[in-house]
């Protein structure tokens, strides 16, 4: 390998001091994380190997008929993909259940008609979904929680037919709620 500025050859074994320092820092950081024993690169902070998730009930007044099954299956899939936990039918070291408590449409962004005799309409609507979760960690009871609510919303313009976008909006909200549940329980954030 030639040094272009000096026209001299550098030995192949030459390592730039900055590269060496960066390598040492990365190695030290990796060893520290691995030695903690509780943290893993999967994002979980538990020693548990199994989790059981009961069907989440739909106790909301609105929403699709299959919403509870969809939410429960999405939650299981997320845990399988983002942790080393095995989902079992019952009596897992970690246990989770709950219910969908709210599925609400709220008008937002009012638009004035400029006429006092006409009703002012909203240009947008907000879909809000709330899920209440009970989480039991049989290995460390201090990590457990009961009836903790997780909620998220999505706004859409009223020129869209809600029936056409309901499934997509519900999935986006569920994805966010499931991530929040994961962080509050298994990841312990």
N, C-alpha and C positions, 0 to 999 in steps of 0.2 A: 504494500500500500504506500503510495507516494504522498508526501506532504507537498501540496501545490505551491505554497508560499516559499518554502525553503528548497524545494527540489530534492529533499532527502527522503529516504525510505524509513517508515516507522515499522517497528516490529509488530507482527500480528498480535502479540500478547499485550500490547499497550492498551490500557483502559483509561479513559478520561476520568479525572477525579470526580467530576459531577455525576457521571454515570455510576461510579462506584458508591458514592454517598447515597444516591437514590436507591440503588439495589439494597444497601444495608438497611435503609429506612423501611422499605417495602417488606423485607424479610422479617425485621423486628416487629412490624405491625401485624403481619400474618401470624407470627408465633404468639404474640400477646392475645389476639382474638381467639386463636385455637386453644390456648391454655386456659381461657376463662371457663370453658366446659359448658356453660349455659347457653351462650350465643352460638348460633350456627349460621352458615351462609344461606340457609333456606329462609331466614327471617323469623324463625321461631325462637322463643326463649324458655322452652320447657324441656324437661327430661322425659315427658310422657311419650308413649309410643302409639296409643290408641285414643280415638275420640268417638263418642256416640252422639248422633244428632237426631232428636225426635222431630217429627213433622211439625213445621210451624203452621199454626192455624190462622185462617183469615177471619179476623173479627172486625174488619173494616166494612163500612156500609156499601162501598163501591168497589170496583175493580173486577178484573177477569175472574171467572170461576176457577181457573186452574192456577191462580196466583200463588197460593200457598205451596203447591207442589213445585212450581217453577222456582220459587225462592229457596226452598229446602234443597233441591237438586243443585242449584247454582252455588249455594253455600258449601255443600259437600265437594263439588268439583273444585272450587277455589282452594279449599283446604288440602285436597289431594295434590293439586298442582303446585302449591306454595309452601308445603311443609313435608316433613317425613312421617307425618301421622297416618295411621291406618284407620279408616272409618269402619266401625263395627256397629252391629245392630243395637246392642245395649251394654250397659256397665263398662263403658270406656273409662280410662284414667281421667280423661276430660269428657265432660258431658254438657250438651247445649240443647236448649229448647226455647220456644217463645211463640210469639204471635205477631201478625201484621195488625196493628191497631188503628191505622188511619190511612186512607186513600182519599185525598181531598183535592178538589179543583177550586181555585180561588181567583176571581177576576183581579187583574192588576193593570196598571198603566191606563187610567181613565182618559177618555178623549172627550172633550167638550164639544157639544153640537153648536154652541153659541146661541141656542134658543132655550129660554127658561122653561118652556112648556114641554120640551122633549127630554127623554131620559138619556143621560150620558152613558155611553157604552165603554167597555174596556177594550183596548187594542190587543191585550195579551192575557193569558191565563197561566197560572202556576199550578203544576201537579206536585203535590207533596205526599210522600209515603213515609210512614213511621213504623218501625219494627221494635218490639220489646223483647229483650233477650235475658235469659237466665243462664249463667255459665258456672259450672262447678269444676274445680280443679281438685281432684281427690289427693293429689300429691302435695299440694300447697294451698290450703283453704284461704290464705290471705289474698290469693289471686282471683278468687271467685267473686261473682257479683250476681245480684238478683234484680230482675225487672228493670234493667237499664235500657233506656230508649235511644234508638238511633234513627235519625231522620235526614232526609235529603229531598231536594226539589229540582224540577226542571221547568223552565218557562217556554211557552210557545205562543206564536201569534194567532189571533182568532180567525185569520183567513184560512187556517188549516183545519181540516176535519179531524177532531180528536180521535175518532175510531180508526183513522188511517195511521196515526202516529202513536197511539196508546202503547202498543207492544214495545216499540223502540224506546220510548221515554221510560217506561217501566223498567226495561232491562238496564238502561243507563243509571237509573236511580238505584236499582238493586245492586249493580256493580259497585257503586260508591258505598252503599250501606254495608255490603259484605266486606269490603276492604276495611271499613271502620270497625266492624265487629272483630275481624281477624286481628287488627292492631290492638284492640282493647283486651282481647282474650289471649290467644295463642302467642302473639308477638309481644304482648304486655308493654305497649307503648304508652 
